[in-house]
Amino acid sequence: MDDFVLYFKMGLNHVLDFTAYDHILFLIVLAVVFSYYEVKKVLWLVTLFTLGHSITLALSAYGVLTISMDLIEFLIPLTIFITGVVNIINSNKTSIKKDNTNLILALFFGLIHGLGFSNYFKMMIGQEEDKLFPLIEFALGIELAQIIIVFGILILGLVFQNFLKVTKRDWILVCSSIVIGFAIQMMMERVFW
């Protein structure tokens, strides 16, 4: 049980660590296009991201996949930037909530984000033969932390759109633009060529 708590907390802290805010920025641009009443779709979004994240962690933990960390550290803010730009491009479309682009981005970019944590995770589990349970426990912590962040975003969206009368379009534009600004700064700091 102690191991479960250890890996679960590590998963929680991986996402909720405000000094490593790239995960939170990505969750913001993924979730900002949804309303509070689309909880089911947002939960799919979070789960697909966790699935992608866990797949690359597993591939790395079992030694199947090794990629340059400099490249991955650049690709993470690039994924945030791309998602924000997609939000801005689609912000005028009335059918944005029926678009599955963010679901696809969540899975694909989850793969990239998982690689960003893979070296640390390999050190964390060391030479343990049983890597599956730590991976699952860690993924459950990530899942819960992401749900917490996403519900916070949805509640803020509800307050801004329903009580402060900010249009959904403006909510998406402002949030995505702010996140894009952070992503550009992160990309410039992590240029690897």
Disulfide bonds with the S-S distance in Angstrom:
none
